[in-house]
Amino acid sequence: MTRLILATRNAGKITELHAILADAGLTHDLVGADAYPEIPDVKETGVTFAENALLKAHTLARATGLPAIADDSGLCVDVLGGAPGILSARWAGTHGNDTANLNLLLAQLSDIPDAHRGAHFACAAALALPDGTERVVEGRLMGALRHDPVGTNGFGYDPILQPNGYDVTCAQLSPEQKNAISHRGKAFRALVPVVRELLG
């Protein structure tokens, strides 16, 4: 059984990818970055989601000698030319301050009418092998931005993105509903044939 490492310390993300691989009949031994605590977190210095995902995957693959998967994601707003994009987690200046990021974005869009509030969550997922082989796939969740946050599930910008075809925000969906349509779920599912091709 091939061991695969996922570049995250988020147990939920590991569970999600493990379930997707298992559903596809792939029984690889999937572990998170916590299994190798001596490897420091990788700085995301790329200018696209794909570059950041590849950076993390290659770093882990080289350090561990194992196939590595990494992802990078964020919110892309049409009228902002795709911003916050790769800066989504630090849009207000401090990394990971969800409330500040969300409030700043809403303030910036306060005079934008509903017809022009299109946005999507984007995720790039990369698989890198120790020999340098790499593949990247992407997933998107298309929607529009609400004027006020609604819902308590999820994190980040979930309370303001209403997926196309829904009358609720991502933060009002159950974890199962969200995983079924999420950008990361789509990207991870798109990795299945890649894992099968490269790892069997």
Legacy VTK file of the C-alpha trace (Angstrom):
# vtk DataFile Version 3.0
C-alpha trace
ASCII
DATASET POLYDATA
POINTS 200 float
0.000 0.000 0.000
1.416 3.368 -1.042
1.633 5.999 1.662
0.384 9.417 0.576
0.921 12.625 2.513
-1.524 15.522 2.405
-0.015 18.932 3.146
-2.352 19.920 5.948
-2.726 19.710 9.707
-6.519 19.939 9.302
-8.049 16.588 10.288
-11.289 17.400 8.446
-9.458 17.835 5.151
-7.668 14.489 5.598
-10.978 12.746 6.343
-12.567 14.331 3.255
-9.809 13.215 0.871
-9.618 9.759 2.473
-13.362 9.262 1.868
-13.079 10.414 -1.763
-10.173 8.037 -2.442
-11.950 5.154 -0.671
-15.147 5.745 -2.673
-13.040 5.385 -5.813
-11.561 2.110 -4.555
-8.145 3.604 -3.804
-6.861 2.293 -0.479
-3.685 4.340 -0.094
-2.431 5.045 3.416
-3.205 8.784 3.701
-1.542 10.840 6.432
-1.334 14.557 7.172
1.673 16.777 7.744
1.406 16.071 11.482
2.937 12.652 10.751
6.185 14.513 9.963
6.388 17.271 12.598
10.033 17.965 11.791
9.043 19.434 8.402
8.192 23.132 8.775
5.116 24.670 7.138
5.772 25.852 3.590
5.508 29.565 2.841
2.943 30.203 0.105
4.945 32.510 -2.164
3.221 31.626 -5.451
1.001 34.066 -7.335
-1.680 31.497 -8.239
-3.518 28.750 -6.347
-1.782 26.172 -8.564
1.701 27.549 -7.804
1.067 27.470 -4.061
-0.340 23.934 -4.183
2.653 22.699 -6.214
5.097 24.464 -3.904
3.677 22.667 -0.867
3.366 19.291 -2.611
6.941 19.317 -4.000
8.410 20.425 -0.662
6.725 17.561 1.187
7.524 15.000 -1.507
11.213 15.926 -1.402
11.350 15.985 2.398
9.564 12.662 2.944
10.317 10.676 -0.214
6.563 10.083 -0.523
3.937 11.160 -3.055
2.415 14.372 -1.683
-0.880 16.161 -2.266
-1.482 19.812 -1.441
-4.235 22.292 -2.142
-4.700 26.038 -2.104
-7.990 27.846 -2.318
-9.739 31.156 -1.906
-12.574 33.428 -2.934
-12.496 35.185 -6.313
-14.849 38.151 -6.784
-15.732 39.152 -10.357
-15.855 42.933 -9.855
-12.520 42.816 -8.017
-10.804 41.098 -10.929
-10.559 37.800 -9.046
-9.413 39.253 -5.713
-8.997 38.453 -2.879
-7.847 35.230 -4.597
-4.604 33.895 -3.111
-4.796 36.668 -0.492
-8.192 35.447 0.796
-6.890 34.303 4.196
-5.078 37.597 4.835
-7.254 40.113 2.969
-7.549 42.358 6.039
-3.831 42.070 6.808
-3.738 39.372 9.485
-3.608 35.758 8.330
-6.663 33.759 9.323
-8.802 36.562 10.812
-12.032 35.424 9.149
-14.224 38.136 10.632
-11.920 40.991 9.629
-11.464 39.584 6.120
-15.193 39.170 5.597
-16.067 42.600 6.976
-13.465 44.334 4.818
-14.703 42.586 1.674
-18.336 43.481 2.418
-17.335 47.107 2.968
-15.487 47.169 -0.350
-18.574 45.803 -2.121
-21.186 47.838 -0.220
-22.373 49.804 -3.265
-22.228 46.893 -5.734
-25.739 45.780 -6.810
-26.854 42.140 -6.747
-26.474 41.758 -10.518
-22.723 42.339 -10.238
-21.915 40.346 -7.091
-20.810 37.168 -8.877
-17.997 35.255 -7.190
-16.614 31.767 -6.839
-14.519 29.684 -4.509
-11.545 28.184 -6.361
-9.270 25.337 -5.327
-6.154 23.940 -6.962
-5.028 20.483 -5.838
-1.589 19.189 -6.757
0.052 15.777 -6.630
3.864 15.706 -6.664
6.122 12.665 -6.659
9.651 12.579 -5.208
11.050 12.320 -8.773
9.543 15.717 -9.668
6.486 14.446 -11.548
3.550 16.793 -10.945
-0.111 17.198 -11.809
-2.560 19.967 -10.903
-6.355 19.953 -11.074
-8.879 22.624 -10.154
-12.385 22.859 -8.758
-14.803 25.777 -8.512
-17.990 26.581 -6.625
-19.823 29.331 -8.486
-22.154 31.724 -6.696
-22.948 35.291 -5.696
-22.173 37.344 -2.618
-24.811 38.311 -0.075
-24.770 41.785 1.494
-24.715 40.358 5.033
-23.322 37.152 6.533
-25.847 34.356 7.160
-25.245 30.945 8.753
-22.879 29.491 11.319
-21.422 26.453 9.549
-18.160 26.512 7.652
-15.552 29.252 7.940
-13.956 32.097 6.036
-16.264 33.603 3.434
-18.869 30.789 3.663
-21.486 33.074 5.333
-21.616 35.417 2.319
-21.309 33.113 -0.722
-24.630 31.780 -1.980
-23.972 28.918 -4.424
-25.740 29.084 -7.776
-29.018 27.188 -7.622
-29.354 27.569 -3.844
-31.227 30.085 -1.712
-28.880 29.687 1.258
-25.204 30.496 1.867
-22.413 27.937 2.180
-22.548 28.541 5.947
-26.168 27.324 6.013
-25.374 24.022 4.327
-24.611 20.891 6.326
-21.012 19.638 6.047
-22.267 16.794 3.822
-24.169 19.172 1.510
-21.184 21.489 1.270
-18.672 18.694 0.589
-20.857 17.454 -2.273
-20.583 20.764 -4.153
-17.461 22.412 -2.718
-14.521 23.616 -4.770
-12.137 21.485 -2.704
-14.356 18.404 -3.034
-14.431 18.888 -6.814
-10.655 19.338 -6.963
-10.008 16.296 -4.759
-12.392 14.181 -6.884
-10.574 15.380 -10.027
-7.348 14.048 -8.451
-8.692 10.486 -8.323
-7.761 9.557 -11.920
-4.380 11.264 -11.411
-3.648 9.186 -8.307
-4.763 6.067 -10.167
-2.527 6.909 -13.147
0.606 7.765 -11.170
0.293 5.468 -8.148
-1.972 2.644 -9.292
LINES 1 201
200 0 1 2 3 4 5 6 7 8 9 10 11 12 13 14 15 16 17 18 19 20 21 22 23 24 25 26 27 28 29 30 31 32 33 34 35 36 37 38 39 40 41 42 43 44 45 46 47 48 49 50 51 52 53 54 55 56 57 58 59 60 61 62 63 64 65 66 67 68 69 70 71 72 73 74 75 76 77 78 79 80 81 82 83 84 85 86 87 88 89 90 91 92 93 94 95 96 97 98 99 100 101 102 103 104 105 106 107 108 109 110 111 112 113 114 115 116 117 118 119 120 121 122 123 124 125 126 127 128 129 130 131 132 133 134 135 136 137 138 139 140 141 142 143 144 145 146 147 148 149 150 151 152 153 154 155 156 157 158 159 160 161 162 163 164 165 166 167 168 169 170 171 172 173 174 175 176 177 178 179 180 181 182 183 184 185 186 187 188 189 190 191 192 193 194 195 196 197 198 199
